[in-house]
């Protein structure tokens, strides 16, 4: 049988495709790996001992209504408020995470706390600031699709503000800059010297050429959530077609590039982990993050794309007093003392860098995301199986939340892909054989997910083997497909085959297994399962499972 699985080199870079549960145990270089043929034979042998039921007449959800984009969003409280004000006039700032997280990425938090202590007043009423930590991309998604209405938005770069305006949101720019920054490309210094020797200049175009030629392993982040990812994506498209970055020609070159490049990374943190492992030798990153990450000093930083100067916006939905408070806070951010603090936190470097304007409007930036979504897999269809834990511990709200999120999140799965569904407790059920995800298959998927009920023990690895067998068989039918397996579970296996028993099969078949540890903190075995082929394990709670799955599908499927 002709193999349809990822080449080992591509599988090796899947580690940075999602935010991880933690450090995964991965196979060492010297460990013996089962061959594809041996793994296939062993899978067939183990399958004979698994109790598998196949639903002959899957439930068709004839009442399935079109899911709104808002349905795929968790409550905004998923993104934490890192500073809470208590003034008579309190304005909420949706702030980029490099300014609103833990130290040293806490500049705006520190400034907001000082501002709140100052006791500023407008019309005799005290003014304060609350800060919400949220990526620029997620803030835009929540404002466009979810009705989120902060009084202030402080994204990493101006592209997000332009996208809001293009989406019909009335924004008012207060400042072009409150904390100077650049985004760019990091290249390992020993590799950088060879790169410059061959390509002469560190441009985005040359980095792309070097990746295609095998001289670099270059990774970038999700352009739907990451400012750096969106920035570099648009710079890539501009490099592909200088005159029209959104042309069919640029899209075709993106497809060609994606065939030889690593999959997109979910977060910058995952890139750091991948670089530390030696999986990649070139990646995107903001300069402030680079400055504050000592372990990356062996990388050369090259500014690229547009500047990340953190413009500030308020909105027509804010009251006049709230707009005035927004201006007052912005001026406070710009004072000499707070700019010195910003410099101390890693901002305000490379002020001589003017940026490389891709010549895009807000609508163009939105379309660039769509082009990436359509072409990120290099023109190859995805064949994926979702494996859902329905053991007794999932009963009630955990399973209900998971079902809602799977159905709503499936709206982000393109109809050109192939999707199947498996559920398990003490035994394994093939709810839905793998078929193209057209309207009918989508309705069957919705119907079967809705029909899931919990009870029994947890035969996780039996279910993984069943899904692998489905993928192996479908691979013979779908040429040049990318195979993926997604396991959603809230607990440890306590029935059927052990992880140790199936490790060689998973490794030999080279199918990445993405695990979603749902309401579950002890993720050791899930990390190991995902680490076999350098996929990833992510943590999810009832409060954010919809966001996790939405972003997972956006990045991977």
matplotlib code that plots the C-alpha trace (Angstrom):
import matplotlib.pyplot as plt

x = [0.0, 1.4, 2.1, 0.2, 1.7, 3.8, 7.5, 9.6, 11.1, 7.7, 6.4, 9.4, 8.3, 4.7, 5.7, 5.1, 1.7, -0.2, 0.3, 1.5, 0.4, 4.0, 7.3, 6.5, 8.5, 9.7, 11.6, 15.4, 17.5, 19.0, 15.8, 14.7, 11.7, 9.1, 8.9, 5.7, 5.2, 5.8, 3.6, 0.8, 1.1, 1.1, -2.0, -3.9, -3.0, -4.1, -7.3, -8.5, -8.8, -10.6, -14.4, -15.5, -19.0, -19.8, -22.9, -24.7, -27.2, -25.6, -27.9, -28.5, -29.1, -31.9, -32.5, -28.9, -28.9, -26.0, -23.7, -23.0, -19.4, -20.4, -21.4, -17.8, -16.5, -16.2, -17.1, -14.7, -13.8, -11.7, -9.2, -8.1, -8.4, -4.8, -5.5, -8.9, -9.8, -12.5, -13.0, -16.3, -15.2, -13.4, -12.3, -11.3, -8.2, -7.9, -4.1, -1.7, -0.2, 3.4, 2.2, -0.4, 1.1, 3.6, 6.9, 8.8, 5.7, 3.8, 4.5, 0.9, -0.1, 2.5, 1.5, -2.2, -1.6, 0.4, -2.3, -5.0, -3.1, -2.8, -6.4, -7.2, -10.6, -12.9, -15.8, -15.2, -15.4, -12.4, -10.9, -9.4, -8.2, -8.8, -6.6, -7.6, -4.8, -5.8, -4.0, -4.6, -6.2, -8.5, -9.6, -10.5, -12.4, -14.4, -15.2, -16.3, -18.0, -18.8, -20.0, -17.1, -17.0, -13.9, -13.4, -9.7, -7.8, -4.0, -2.9, 0.6, 0.3, -2.0, -3.2, -5.7, -7.2, -7.5, -9.3, -11.8, -12.5, -13.0, -15.4, -17.7, -16.6, -16.2, -12.7, -11.0, -7.2, -5.7, -2.0, 0.2, 2.6, 2.8, 5.6, 7.9, 8.6, 9.5, 8.7, 11.2, 13.0, 15.4, 18.1, 20.5, 23.8, 25.9, 23.2, 22.9, 26.5, 26.1, 22.7, 24.3, 27.2, 24.8, 21.9, 23.8, 20.9, 18.5, 15.2, 11.8, 12.1, 15.5, 14.4, 11.5, 13.9, 16.3, 13.4, 12.3, 15.9, 16.4, 18.9, 16.6, 13.7, 11.6, 8.4, 5.8, 2.8, -1.0, -2.0, -5.5, -4.2, -0.6, 0.4, 3.8, 2.2, -0.1, 2.8, 5.1, 2.3, 1.6, 5.3, 5.5, 2.6, 4.3, 7.5, 5.5, 3.9, 5.3, 2.5, -0.5, 0.1, -3.4, -3.2, -3.8, 0.0, 0.8, -1.6, -0.1, 3.4, 2.1, 0.8, 4.3, 6.0, 3.8, 4.6, 8.2, 7.7, 6.9, 3.2, 2.2, 2.9, 0.1, 2.0, 5.4, 6.0, 5.8, 8.4, 10.8, 10.3, 11.0, 14.1, 15.4, 14.9, 16.8, 13.7, 13.8, 16.7, 14.7, 11.4, 9.4, 9.3, 8.8, 12.0, 10.8, 10.3, 13.7, 15.3, 13.7, 14.5, 18.2, 18.2, 17.7, 20.9, 22.4, 19.9, 20.4, 17.4, 16.4, 13.5, 10.9, 7.4, 5.5, 6.4, 4.7, 4.4, 1.2, -1.2, -4.2, -7.8, -11.1, -14.6, -17.8, -19.6, -17.6, -19.2, -17.5, -16.1, -14.8, -13.1, -11.6, -10.3, -8.8, -6.9, -5.8, -4.4, -2.7, -0.9, 0.1, 1.6, 3.6, 5.2, 9.0, 8.9, 6.7, 8.6, 11.8, 10.0, 9.0, 12.6, 13.5, 10.9, 12.4, 10.5, 11.7, 14.5, 15.3, 13.7, 15.6, 13.6, 10.9, 9.0, 8.1, 4.6, 2.8, 0.4, -2.7, -6.0, -7.9, -9.9, -6.7, -5.4, -8.7, -8.4, -4.7, -5.9, -8.5, -5.8, -3.6, -6.5, -7.3, -3.7, -1.8, -1.7, 0.0, -3.0, -3.2, -6.5, -6.7, -7.9, -8.7, -10.4, -11.8, -11.6, -13.9, -13.8, -17.4, -16.4, -18.4, -16.3, -17.4, -21.1, -23.0, -21.6, -18.1, -19.6, -22.2, -19.6, -17.4, -20.3, -21.3, -17.7, -17.1, -20.2, -19.6, -15.9, -16.5, -17.7, -14.0, -13.3, -13.3, -15.6, -12.6, -11.3, -12.2, -13.5, -14.4, -15.6, -14.9, -16.1, -15.0, -15.6, -15.2, -15.4, -15.0, -17.6, -17.0, -19.8, -18.9, -16.6, -14.2, -15.8, -15.5, -16.9, -19.6, -23.0, -24.3, -21.2, -21.3, -25.0, -24.1, -21.1, -23.5, -26.1, -23.6, -21.8, -25.2, -26.1, -23.0, -23.7, -21.3, -20.7, -18.2, -14.4, -11.6, -10.2, -8.2, -5.6, -8.0, -9.8, -6.5, -5.7, -9.2, -8.7, -5.3, -6.7, -9.4, -6.7, -4.5, -7.3, -8.5, -4.9, -5.1, -8.1, -7.0, -3.8, -1.2, -3.3, -2.2, -3.4, -4.2, -5.7, -7.3, -8.0, -10.2, -10.2, -10.5, -8.7, -6.2, -6.7, -7.9, -9.2, -7.7, -4.3, -1.7, 0.2, 3.5, 1.8, 0.8, 3.8, 5.7, 2.6, 1.9, 5.6, 5.8, 2.7, 3.9, 0.5, 0.6, -1.8, -3.0, -4.4, -6.7, -6.5, -10.0, -10.5, -7.5, -4.2, -2.2, -1.2, 1.9, 0.6, -1.1, 2.1, 3.9, 1.3, 1.5, 5.3, 5.7, 5.4, 6.1, 2.4, 1.2, -1.0, -3.1, -4.9, -8.6, -11.2, -15.0, -14.5, -12.3, -12.8, -14.6, -11.7, -9.2, -11.0, -11.7, -8.0, -7.0, -9.2, -8.1, -4.5, -4.6, -7.6]
y = [0.0, 3.4, 5.5, 8.7, 9.9, 12.8, 12.6, 12.3, 15.8, 17.4, 15.5, 16.6, 20.2, 19.8, 20.4, 24.1, 24.0, 24.6, 25.9, 22.9, 21.3, 21.4, 19.6, 16.6, 13.3, 12.7, 10.0, 10.4, 10.2, 6.9, 5.1, 2.4, 3.4, 0.9, 0.9, 1.8, -1.8, -3.2, -0.6, -1.3, -5.1, -4.6, -2.3, -4.9, -7.5, -5.3, -4.3, -7.9, -7.6, -4.3, -4.2, -1.7, -0.8, 1.1, 3.2, 2.0, 4.8, 8.0, 10.6, 13.3, 16.7, 17.9, 20.9, 22.0, 25.8, 27.8, 28.5, 32.2, 33.3, 34.5, 30.9, 29.8, 32.4, 31.8, 34.5, 37.5, 36.6, 33.9, 36.6, 37.9, 41.4, 42.0, 45.5, 46.4, 50.1, 51.4, 55.0, 56.7, 56.5, 53.2, 52.5, 49.0, 48.7, 45.6, 45.4, 43.4, 40.6, 41.8, 44.7, 43.1, 39.8, 38.9, 40.7, 41.7, 41.8, 44.0, 47.6, 48.6, 46.9, 48.9, 52.1, 51.5, 50.9, 54.1, 56.0, 54.6, 55.9, 59.4, 60.2, 61.9, 63.5, 64.5, 66.8, 66.1, 62.3, 60.0, 58.2, 54.7, 52.1, 48.3, 46.2, 43.0, 40.8, 39.6, 39.1, 41.8, 39.2, 37.8, 41.4, 42.1, 38.8, 39.5, 43.1, 42.1, 38.8, 38.8, 42.3, 43.0, 46.8, 48.0, 51.7, 51.5, 49.2, 49.0, 46.5, 45.7, 47.4, 49.5, 46.6, 45.6, 49.0, 49.2, 45.8, 47.1, 50.1, 48.0, 45.9, 48.8, 49.6, 53.4, 53.8, 57.0, 56.9, 58.7, 58.0, 56.3, 55.1, 54.5, 51.8, 51.5, 48.0, 46.1, 42.6, 40.6, 37.3, 35.5, 33.3, 31.2, 33.0, 30.2, 29.6, 33.3, 33.6, 30.9, 32.4, 35.9, 34.3, 32.6, 35.1, 38.3, 40.1, 39.2, 40.0, 38.2, 37.1, 35.6, 33.8, 32.3, 31.2, 29.7, 27.8, 26.4, 25.4, 23.7, 26.1, 27.3, 25.8, 29.0, 29.1, 31.8, 32.3, 32.2, 35.4, 35.3, 35.9, 36.9, 40.4, 39.1, 36.3, 38.7, 41.1, 38.5, 36.9, 40.2, 40.7, 37.2, 38.0, 41.3, 39.4, 36.9, 39.6, 43.2, 44.8, 42.8, 40.9, 39.5, 38.2, 34.6, 34.6, 35.4, 32.8, 30.1, 31.0, 30.7, 27.2, 26.3, 27.7, 26.0, 22.6, 22.9, 25.0, 23.9, 24.3, 27.6, 27.9, 28.7, 31.1, 32.8, 30.7, 27.5, 28.9, 29.5, 25.9, 24.6, 26.7, 25.4, 21.9, 22.6, 21.8, 25.2, 27.6, 30.6, 32.1, 35.3, 37.3, 40.8, 42.6, 43.2, 39.4, 38.8, 41.3, 39.6, 36.0, 35.4, 31.9, 33.4, 35.4, 32.8, 34.2, 37.2, 39.6, 41.3, 43.8, 43.1, 44.2, 47.0, 48.6, 47.4, 50.8, 50.0, 52.6, 53.5, 53.7, 54.6, 54.1, 55.9, 53.6, 55.1, 58.1, 61.5, 61.2, 57.7, 59.1, 61.9, 59.4, 57.3, 60.4, 61.2, 57.7, 57.7, 60.9, 59.4, 56.4, 58.8, 60.8, 60.7, 58.4, 55.8, 55.8, 55.2, 52.2, 51.0, 51.1, 49.1, 46.5, 46.0, 48.5, 51.6, 49.9, 50.2, 53.6, 54.1, 51.3, 52.8, 49.7, 48.0, 49.1, 46.3, 48.9, 47.2, 48.5, 47.0, 45.0, 43.8, 42.6, 40.7, 39.1, 38.2, 36.1, 34.4, 33.6, 32.1, 30.0, 28.6, 27.8, 27.1, 23.4, 23.7, 22.7, 19.3, 18.1, 17.3, 13.8, 14.0, 11.9, 13.4, 11.0, 12.0, 10.7, 9.9, 8.1, 8.6, 11.5, 13.5, 13.4, 16.6, 20.1, 18.8, 16.8, 19.4, 22.1, 19.9, 19.0, 22.7, 23.6, 20.8, 21.7, 25.4, 25.1, 22.8, 25.8, 26.6, 23.3, 23.7, 21.5, 20.3, 18.3, 14.8, 14.3, 11.3, 10.9, 8.2, 8.1, 5.8, 4.8, 1.1, 0.3, 2.2, 3.5, 4.7, 7.3, 8.6, 7.1, 9.5, 11.4, 14.7, 17.4, 18.6, 19.8, 16.3, 15.1, 18.2, 17.5, 13.9, 15.2, 17.6, 14.8, 12.3, 14.8, 15.9, 12.2, 11.5, 10.4, 9.6, 6.5, 3.8, 3.6, 5.1, 3.0, 5.9, 4.0, 1.5, 4.5, 5.9, 2.6, 2.5, 6.1, 5.3, 2.3, 4.6, 7.1, 4.4, 3.1, 6.5, 7.5, 5.0, 6.8, 10.5, 11.3, 13.5, 14.1, 15.4, 13.0, 14.2, 12.7, 14.8, 13.2, 15.1, 13.6, 14.5, 11.6, 8.8, 5.5, 2.7, 0.2, -1.6, -1.2, 0.9, 3.9, 1.9, -0.8, 1.6, 3.9, 2.1, 2.0, 5.7, 6.4, 4.1, 5.5, 9.0, 10.4, 13.5, 13.1, 16.3, 15.9, 18.3, 17.8, 18.9, 19.9, 17.7, 18.8, 15.6, 15.5, 13.3, 10.5, 12.9, 14.9, 11.7, 10.6, 14.0, 14.0, 10.7, 12.5, 16.0, 17.1, 19.0, 18.8, 21.8, 22.5, 23.4, 24.2, 24.4, 28.2, 28.2, 25.0, 26.9, 29.2, 26.4, 24.4, 27.4, 28.4, 24.7, 24.4, 27.7, 26.7, 23.0, 22.2]
z = [0.0, -0.9, 2.1, 2.5, 5.8, 6.6, 5.9, 9.0, 8.5, 8.4, 11.4, 13.3, 13.2, 14.3, 17.9, 17.6, 16.0, 19.3, 22.8, 24.8, 28.0, 29.1, 28.2, 26.1, 26.3, 22.8, 21.2, 21.3, 18.2, 19.2, 20.1, 17.7, 15.6, 14.2, 10.4, 8.7, 7.5, 11.0, 12.6, 10.1, 10.7, 14.5, 14.2, 12.3, 15.0, 17.9, 16.2, 16.4, 20.2, 20.3, 20.8, 18.1, 17.2, 14.0, 13.8, 10.7, 10.4, 11.9, 13.2, 10.7, 12.3, 10.0, 12.3, 12.2, 11.8, 10.7, 13.6, 14.2, 14.8, 18.2, 19.2, 18.7, 21.2, 24.9, 27.4, 27.3, 30.9, 29.5, 29.0, 32.4, 33.8, 35.0, 36.5, 37.9, 38.4, 40.8, 39.7, 39.0, 35.4, 34.7, 31.2, 30.0, 27.8, 25.6, 25.7, 23.7, 25.8, 25.5, 27.7, 29.9, 31.1, 33.8, 34.2, 32.1, 29.8, 32.2, 31.2, 30.8, 34.0, 35.9, 34.2, 34.8, 38.5, 38.8, 36.9, 39.2, 42.2, 40.8, 41.5, 38.1, 37.8, 34.9, 35.7, 39.4, 38.9, 39.6, 36.7, 36.6, 34.1, 34.0, 31.7, 30.0, 28.7, 25.2, 21.9, 19.3, 17.0, 19.6, 20.6, 17.0, 16.7, 19.9, 18.8, 15.3, 16.1, 19.8, 20.6, 22.9, 23.6, 25.5, 25.8, 24.6, 22.3, 22.4, 19.8, 18.7, 15.3, 13.2, 11.0, 13.7, 14.0, 10.2, 10.2, 12.8, 10.7, 7.6, 9.5, 10.2, 13.8, 14.4, 15.9, 17.0, 16.9, 20.0, 19.3, 16.8, 19.4, 23.1, 23.2, 20.2, 19.0, 15.8, 14.6, 12.8, 11.9, 14.2, 12.6, 14.6, 14.4, 13.0, 10.4, 9.8, 8.7, 6.1, 5.0, 4.4, 2.6, 0.1, 0.0, 0.7, 2.4, 5.2, 3.5, 3.8, 0.3, 0.8, 4.0, 2.0, -0.7, 1.9, 3.5, 0.1, -0.7, 2.7, 4.0, 6.8, 8.9, 9.3, 11.4, 11.9, 14.1, 13.6, 11.7, 13.1, 16.7, 16.4, 15.4, 14.3, 12.4, 10.5, 9.9, 8.4, 6.4, 4.6, 4.1, 2.6, 0.2, -0.7, -1.5, -3.6, -5.7, -5.2, -7.3, -5.9, -2.7, -2.8, -6.3, -7.5, -8.3, -4.6, -3.4, -5.7, -4.4, -0.8, -1.6, -3.0, 0.0, 2.5, 0.9, 2.1, 5.3, 8.9, 10.0, 11.6, 15.3, 17.7, 19.9, 20.2, 23.3, 21.3, 18.9, 21.8, 22.9, 19.4, 19.0, 22.4, 21.1, 17.9, 15.8, 14.0, 13.3, 12.1, 13.3, 13.8, 17.0, 18.3, 19.4, 22.9, 23.4, 21.9, 24.3, 27.3, 26.3, 27.2, 25.8, 22.3, 22.3, 20.0, 17.3, 15.1, 15.0, 11.8, 11.8, 9.1, 8.0, 9.6, 13.0, 16.2, 18.0, 19.9, 18.6, 20.9, 19.8, 21.5, 20.1, 19.2, 21.7, 24.6, 26.3, 26.0, 29.5, 28.7, 25.5, 27.6, 30.1, 27.3, 26.1, 29.6, 30.1, 26.7, 27.5, 30.9, 29.0, 26.9, 29.7, 30.1, 33.2, 31.6, 28.4, 30.4, 32.0, 28.5, 27.5, 30.6, 29.7, 26.2, 24.1, 22.2, 20.3, 16.6, 16.3, 13.1, 11.4, 9.3, 8.5, 5.2, 4.2, 2.3, 1.0, 2.5, 3.7, 6.6, 4.1, 2.5, 5.9, 6.4, 2.9, 3.6, 6.6, 4.3, 1.7, 4.3, 5.7, 2.3, 1.3, 4.6, 3.9, 0.6, -1.4, 0.4, 1.9, 5.6, 6.6, 10.4, 13.0, 16.2, 19.2, 22.0, 25.6, 26.8, 30.0, 33.2, 34.4, 31.3, 32.3, 32.6, 31.8, 30.7, 27.9, 27.1, 26.8, 24.6, 22.3, 21.9, 21.2, 18.7, 16.7, 16.7, 16.1, 13.1, 11.2, 10.8, 9.0, 5.3, 3.2, 1.1, 4.1, 5.3, 8.8, 10.9, 14.5, 17.1, 20.7, 23.5, 27.1, 28.0, 24.3, 21.1, 18.7, 15.1, 15.1, 11.7, 9.0, 7.3, 4.4, 2.7, 5.1, 2.8, 4.0, 4.5, 6.4, 8.5, 9.4, 10.3, 12.4, 14.3, 14.8, 16.2, 18.4, 19.9, 20.5, 22.6, 26.2, 29.0, 31.1, 31.6, 31.9, 29.7, 26.8, 25.3, 23.5, 22.0, 20.5, 19.2, 17.4, 15.8, 14.6, 13.2, 11.3, 9.8, 8.7, 7.3, 5.1, 4.0, 3.0, 0.2, -1.2, -0.8, -2.6, -0.9, 2.2, 5.5, 8.3, 11.8, 14.9, 17.7, 21.1, 23.6, 27.0, 30.7, 32.3, 32.3, 30.4, 32.7, 30.2, 27.2, 25.7, 27.5, 26.0, 26.0, 23.9, 21.1, 21.1, 18.4, 16.1, 16.5, 15.8, 12.8, 11.1, 11.7, 12.3, 14.6, 17.6, 19.0, 22.5, 24.3, 28.0, 29.0, 32.7, 33.4, 35.0, 35.1, 31.4, 31.5, 29.2, 26.9, 26.5, 25.7, 23.2, 21.4, 21.7, 19.7, 16.4, 17.7, 17.8, 20.8, 23.9, 24.9, 28.1, 28.0, 30.6, 30.3, 30.2, 27.2, 25.3, 22.4, 21.9, 22.1, 19.4, 17.3, 17.1, 16.7, 13.7, 12.3, 12.5, 11.6, 9.4]

ax = plt.figure().add_subplot(projection="3d")
ax.plot(x, y, z, "-o")
ax.set_aspect("equal")
plt.show()
